[in-house]
Amino acid sequence: MFFQFFIRSLYEEGITQIGEKVMARATDELKNISGTLGNLVFYQRNGGTYIRMKPTKYRDKKTDKQVLLRGRFAGCNYFYKCLQADMFRQVWKTVAKDTGKNAQNMFIRHNIHAFGKEQGITDYERLHFSAGLLPLPRKLGLERRNAHDCRVYWEYNPREAIGSPTDRLYVVELHTDLRIRLHETGVCRREGEALFSTFYAIDKETHLYGFWGNEAGTSFSPSHYFPL
């Protein structure tokens, strides 16, 4: 009896759509409710309370596509947790702003296709350490001088409005055993080049990336993969 009364009350409180998976968004009277009641599941999303039906059946799909997606998601999720530098979290929080997603969700969205079904990185060029609206400079490249020292160079023309002259360069050093280091070079876009030294010797298992952030640390560019 209570359950029927509760369902009827939900309709009266503002349920407007019923489906197999999603029933409705609850009104203010049901704010902050979470958990289950009968075959209903209450959950929070984007500051609102939503209600959905429990699935009547669950099948553990093991098609090639499903196995691939699971492996990619698990690998991408684990990789995000390996990013220890605060700047990485700041980047993805900025990317996630006003999207209704969190930083980790946005990282996975941008990077899931870089991973394979065995959860490892299968395409380093599709790995992104940053995203955003700041433009990358033209003729961006990297020159390796020895086992540790590198020079990043790019074209800067003060007559062209490509980013701000004070945008800072960041370089990411990644090794296949998941040693990850962020180099905050402090070099501005207007300087046209930056010298830095890697923490570990560069070998065939090393991958380098670069991206720009504005002076306030509130806007970033997409990252760029440097072939070695």
KOLDREN-138775 format. One record per residue: x, y, z of N, C-alpha, C in turn. Coordinates in steps of 0.001 Angstrom, whole numbers, padded with zeros to 6 digits, always signed. Example, Ala and Ser with C-alpha at 12.3 -4.5 7.8 and 13.67 -1.06 7.14 Angstrom:
REM residues 2
+013190-005690+007800+012300-004500+007800+013200-003300+007800/+012850-002250+007080+013670-001060+007140+012900+000030+007870/
***
This chain:
REM residues 228
+000829-001202+000000+000000+000000+000000+000872+001263+000000/+001884+001272+000861+002773+002439+000907+003487+002633-000421/+003913+001528-001017+004654+001626-002275+003786+002247-003367/+002507+001785-003449+001612+002347-004454+001368+003830-004188/+001193+004180-002901+000998+005581-002541+002222+006410-002915/+003427+005839-002694+004665+006558-003001+004789+006811-004495/+004494+005785-005309+004568+005951-006762+003582+007009-007219/+002340+006956-006671+001346+007960-007041+001807+009356-006649/+002480+009457-005483+002996+010747-005026+004066+011280-005952/+004885+010379-006466+005928+010814-007387+005318+011459-008625/+004282+010868-009157+003602+011474-010295+003103+012869-009948/+002495+012984-008776+001971+014273-008360+003070+015289-008126/+004297+014799-007765+005402+015717-007465+006166+016136-008715/+005826+015608-009877+006461+016146-011073+007060+015136-012021/+006772+013845-011886+007263+012893-012876+006599+013203-014214/+007408+013346-015231+006880+013696-016543+007221+012658-017597/+008127+011736-017311+008554+010780-018319+008852+009453-017655/+008352+008384-018234+008626+007052-017711+009210+006221-018834/+010295+005541-018546+010911+004656-019514+011459+003440-018800/+012024+002529-019561+012543+001305-018966+013717+001595-018052/+014544+002596-018425+015747+002873-017648+015619+004123-016794/+015065+005182-017357+014986+006443-016621+013529+006801-016409/+013161+007065-015173+011777+007427-014896+011566+008921-014916/+012342+009657-014095+012032+011076-013960+013104+011798-013195/+012979+013089-013197+013754+013930-012299+012844+014344-011147/+013317+014144-009941+012491+014464-008781+012493+015962-008520/+011442+016439-007855+011339+017855-007527+012035+018141-006213/+011966+019410-005767+012705+019833-004580+012328+019043-003335/+011077+018548-003280+010655+017825-002091+011427+016530-001893/+012021+016012-002983+012779+014755-002917+014273+014987-003055/+014693+016220-002810+016082+016614-002998+017024+015817-002098/+018169+015406-002663+019252+014733-001940+018931+013289-001543/+017838+012729-002042+017552+011319-001780+018443+010460-002654/+018994+009386-002114+019753+008418-002897+019515+007044-002299/+019682+006009-003119+019460+004650-002647+018376+003976-003456/+017819+002902-002930+016812+002136-003646+015552+001980-002810/+014439+001826-003519+013174+001522-002891+012406+000639-003862/+012227-000629-003498+011599-001550-004430+012428-001671-005689/+011787-001425-006827+012518-001483-008091+012927-000103-008594/+012957+000883-007681+013378+002238-008025+014763+002521-007466/+015562+003256-008238+016887+003680-007806+016926+005201-007851/+017275+005824-006709+017406+007281-006629+018891+007620-006698/+019256+008599-007519+020654+008976-007640+020779+010463-007938/+021996+010992-007661+022276+012414-007836+023082+012634-009106/+022734+013678-009871+023498+014023-011072+023304+015498-011368/+024425+016194-011556+024398+017618-011918+023535+018438-010962/+023599+018099-009670+022865+018866-008685+021390+018529-008569/+020921+017518-009306+019514+017135-009240+019353+015696-008793/+018151+015352-008355+017824+013991-007953+017044+013321-009075/+017489+012143-009495+016840+011421-010580+016421+010036-010099/+015470+009468-010796+014931+008163-010443+014945+007285-011687/+015394+006051-011539+015348+005103-012651+014890+003748-012136/+014492+002910-013078+014081+001557-012733+015312+000656-012644/+015285-000287-011731+016315-001314-011712+016192-002169-012982/+017317-002589-013556+017219-003481-014715+016597-004812-014313/+015709-005302-015162+015069-006576-014852+015988-007754-015118/+016905-007565-016059+017870-008618-016374+019244-008003-016534/+020278-008766-016227+021644-008295-016441+022421-009389-017148/+022974-009030-018257+023782-009990-019001+025213-009482-019079/+026137-010334-018726+027548-009967-018770+028040-010142-020196/+027925-009075-020966+028291-009155-022375+029795-009322-022537/+030171-010238-023370+031591-010514-023588+031913-010542-025073/+031238-009699-025840+031588-009562-027245+032947-008885-027353/+033567-008999-028498+034889-008384-028698+034837-006884-028430/+033752-006252-028884+033631-004804-028685+033494-004474-027201/+032702-005267-026468+032506-004999-025052+033790-005225-024265/+034526-006282-024603+035801-006553-023932+036790-005417-024195/+036802-004921-025431+037678-003804-025779+037321-002560-024968/+036031-002246-024890+035608-001053-024153+035931-001163-022668/+035728-002341-022104+036044-002524-020694+037531-002364-020432/+038341-002960-021299+039790-002843-021141+040252-001406-021279/+039716-000710-022261+040085+000697-022463+039727+001546-021256/+038508+001347-020767+038055+002147-019629+038907+001879-018390/+039170+000616-018102+039962+000267-016921+041374+000828-017022/+041988+000713-018206+043339+001224-018391+043412+002729-018281/+042444+003409-018893+042408+004877-018856+042162+005379-017442/+041280+004731-016736+040966+005103-015357+042196+004939-014459/+042913+003841-014637+044111+003607-013829+045201+004629-014167/+045355+004944-015437+046383+005895-015857+046124+007264-015238/+044869+007683-015200+044538+008976-014605+044994+009018-013147/+044822+007933-012446+045209+007891-011036+046729+007954-010863/+047472+007673-011916+048941+007751-011862+049454+009171-012061/+048582+010089-012455+048993+011474-012689+049033+012205-011349/+050203+012306-010771+050339+012835-009419+050481+014349-009345/+051018+014965-010394+051254+016410-010351+049936+017176-010254/+049893+018159-009380+048674+018950-009190+048223+019627-010478/+049173+019988-011331+048819+020677-012560+047938+019823-013461/+048161+018508-013487+047316+017641-014295+045860+017737-013836/+045643+017706-012529+044290+017784-012006+043677+019151-012302/+044509+020204-012225+044024+021550-012539+043596+021643-014000/+044378+021046-014874+044038+021057-016299+042667+020435-016530/+042466+019238-015996+041225+018518-016294+040030+019067-015535/+040255+019695-014391+039169+020401-013725+038716+021575-014583/+039683+022248-015204+039360+023368-016088+038589+022885-017305/+039018+021767-017884+038329+021202-019045+036892+020820-018682/+036709+020305-017467+035391+019828-017037+034443+020949-016614/+034965+022138-016399+034141+023236-015892+032935+023489-016790/+031780+023610-016165+030517+023917-016846+030036+022804-017791/+030583+021600-017653+030137+020483-018498+029233+019516-017749/+029183+019631-016420+028444+018659-015633+029219+017386-015389/+030474+017333-015860+031350+016171-015663+032446+016543-014676/+033121+015514-014131+034273+015806-013283+035555+015641-014080/+036686+015971-013470+037975+015958-014156+038309+014570-014696/+038079+013551-013901+038392+012193-014322+037539+011760-015510/+036262+012113-015493+035386+011805-016620+035910+012426-017911/+036339+013678-017831+036813+014364-019033+038122+013789-019527/+038992+013394-018588+040244+012757-019012+039941+011466-019774/+039040+010656-019242+038698+009387-019898+038067+009645-021261/+037213+010632-021331+036556+010952-022597+037572+011304-023687/+038615+012029-023319+039622+012456-024291+040659+011369-024587/+040787+010381-023719+041918+009453-023829+041573+007982-023985/+040321+007618-023915+039976+006207-023892+040449+005453-025133/+040530+006138-026271+040922+005464-027508+042434+005263-027627/+043183+005751-026654+044628+005500-026640+044955+004161-025986/+043947+003494-025412+044167+002258-024676+043545+001071-025404/+044041-000129-025069+043547-001351-025691+042832-002244-024714/+042406-003398-025194+041607-004297-024354+042408-004905-023208/+043751-004898-023325+044590-005399-022232+044913-004301-021230/+044270-003146-021357+044348-002015-020433+045619-001177-020584/+046481-001526-021519+047694-000751-021730+047513+000284-022827/+048477+001204-022921+048449+002223-023973+048861+001576-025283/+048029+001720-026297+048322+001146-027606+048635+002213-028654/+048304+003456-028383+048560+004541-029337+048963+005790-028561/+050260+006018-028456+050762+007146-027657+050430+008488-028296/+050239+008518-029589+049894+009783-030243+048479+010229-029899/+047643+009313-029476+046256+009658-029128+046090+009932-027636/+047204+009935-026913+047163+010241-025491+047235+011758-025303/+046347+012290-024470+046279+013739-024261+046437+014067-022782/+047406+014922-022485+047614+015362-021112+046926+016695-020836/+046407+017291-021880+045746+018580-021730+044734+018756-022857/+043809+019654-022631+042829+020030-023656+042370+021442-023332/+041851+022126-024313+041382+023483-024053+041396+024342-025294/+041177+025632-025088+040992+026560-026200+042247+027332-026586/+043286+027291-025746+044514+027988-026144+045100+027318-027380/+045535+028088-028356+046082+027479-029578+047519+027000-029385/+047864+025961-030110+049259+025543-030190+049966+026443-031198/+051245+026733-030986+051965+027585-031937+052272+026837-033227/+052616+027563-034225+053000+026969-035510+054427+026441-035454/+054689+025482-036323+056033+024906-036497+056615+024439-035162/+055792+023735-034422+056190+023232-033112+056969+021927-033277/+058126+021853-032648+058943+020655-032771+059869+020467-031591/+060553+019331-031582+061488+019015-030505+062789+018469-031083/+063883+018965-030546+065217+018518-030950+065883+017832-029754/+066237+016593-029948+066917+015849-028886+068417+016034-029033/+069075+016515-027972+070499+016816-028042+071375+015694-027490/+070920+015033-026457+071623+013875-025905+070617+013049-025103/+071099+012204-024213+070202+011291-023487+069256+011996-022536/+069524+013262-022212+068673+013991-021272+068216+015358-021787/+069033+016031-022554+068763+017424-022910+067974+017544-024211/+066970+018404-024179+066108+018612-025341+065842+020102-025537/+065493+020421-026752+065096+021783-027096+063747+021724-027798/+062763+022450-027242+061473+022610-027903+061486+023953-028615/+061028+023986-029847+061038+025235-030611+059689+025419-031306/+059374+026665-031617+058131+026990-032286+058246+028375-032906/+057326+028683-033762+057317+029995-034408+056470+030952-033587/+057019+032143-033334+056249+033178-032646+056358+034467-033434/+055224+035011-033810+055160+036267-034546+054304+037236-033728/+054888+038277-033150+054126+039202-032293+053014+039932-033042/+053054+039936-034381+052014+040613-035153+050778+039732-035340/+050902+038461-034976+049774+037549-035100+049224+037222-033707/+047919+037229-033605+047284+036984-032305+047043+035487-032114/+048138+034740-031949+048040+033300-031685+048413+033079-030229/+047421+033068-029373+047679+032931-027953+048256+034209-027363/+048602+034119-026100+049207+035258-025412+050719+035076-025350/+051492+036153-025451+052954+036014-025369+053416+035487-024017/+052550+035560-022994+052950+035102-021656+052492+033673-021342/+051860+032996-022304+051491+031597-022080+052740+030781-021752/+052615+029865-020778+053751+029063-020315+053761+027670-020951/+054962+027170-021215+055124+025834-021784+055294+024793-020680/+054546+023697-020803+054692+022531-019935+055083+021341-020805/+056002+020531-020305+056427+019331-021031+056184+018116-020148/+055586+017089-020726+055317+015845-020001+056288+014780-020487/+056928+014133-019549+057851+013029-019823+057185+011732-019374/+056954+010836-020318+056281+009576-020017+057154+008412-020460/+057307+007446-019563+058010+006204-019892+057005+005059-019816/+057219+004011-020597+056219+002961-020720+055976+002203-019418/+056883+002324-018444+056646+001702-017144+055875+002642-016210/+055268+003686-016808+054421+004660-016114+055184+005575-015156/+056444+005810-015440+057119+006927-014782+056691+008183-015540/+056056+009094-014834+055486+010297-015456+056012+011522-014720/+056586+012443-015452+057108+013666-014855+056618+014874-015647/+056242+015919-014920+055814+017166-015547+056898+018212-015381/+057319+018802-016479+058325+019869-016457+057610+021212-016629/+057625+022019-015600+057092+023378-015689+058255+024275-016099/+058404+024473-017388+059605+025140-017911+059676+026611-017522/+058537+027262-017324+058530+028693-017046+058805+029538-018272/+058967+028896-019430+059272+029609-020671+057979+030077-021316/+057967+031340-021760+056774+031932-022351+056729+031721-023860/+055545+031844-024405+055333+031653-025839+056200+032606-026676/+056378+033831-026195+057103+034836-026971+058573+034513-027146/+059106+033573-026339+060541+033261-026393+060920+032352-027552/+059983+031620-028090+060245+030846-029304+060971+029525-029109/+061533+029281-027964+062205+028009-027699+062358+027795-026198/+062562+026541-025808+062774+026202-024399+063723+025023-024310/+064645+025093-023372+065565+023995-023108+065150+023315-021808/+065176+022003-021781+064883+021269-020548+065629+019940-020559/+065761+019367-019389+066422+018069-019235+065448+017074-018632/+065403+015888-019184+064511+014858-018676+065033+014306-017343/+064108+013804-016532+064491+013195-015261+065241+011884-015494/+064806+011149-016517+065391+009847-016822+065946+009879-018243/+066895+009006-018516+067502+008950-019846+066446+008628-020898/+066546+009296-022027+065609+009069-023127+066015+007800-023875/+065049+006918-024060+065282+005712-024855+064033+005429-025673/+063953+004244-026260+062813+003929-027126+061505+003804-026352/+061589+003746-025033+060386+003645-024205+059937+005009-023663/+060532+006087-024190+060227+007435-023712+059289+008144-024687/+058335+008888-024144+057410+009680-024957+057294+011066-024332/+057346+012092-025171+057310+013473-024699+056130+014232-025320/+055537+015102-024504+054372+015885-024919+054558+017323-024434/+053947+018252-025120+053995+019644-024686+052621+020288-024746/+052360+021222-023850+051129+022010-023914+051384+023361-023262/+050480+024316-023526+050591+025671-022972+049472+025954-021985/+049788+026752-020988+048786+027242-020047+048943+028741-019907/+047835+029436-019689+047956+030885-019531+048583+031235-018180/+048914+032492-018018+049651+032940-016829+048862+032680-015543/+047529+032756-015628+046697+032560-014442+046433+031083-014140/+046798+030212-015058+046537+028788-014852+045074+028418-014963/+044323+029173-015773+042891+028932-015910+042477+028522-017317/+043436+028434-018219+043138+028033-019591+044357+027312-020161/+044092+026287-020993+045176+025453-021501+044956+025129-022968/+046016+024668-023597+045941+024229-024985+045825+022707-025025/+045470+022150-026178+045615+020697-026326+047090+020325-026201/+047373+019106-025823+048769+018678-025769+049233+018215-027147/+050536+018279-027339+051140+017907-028614+052150+016788-028384/+052071+015739-029214+052996+014604-029105+054248+014869-029939/+055415+014724-029316+056681+014929-030024+057267+013570-030404/+057320+013246-031687+057981+011995-032097+059479+012074-031796/+060057+011007-031301+061494+010982-030996+062221+010105-032017/
***
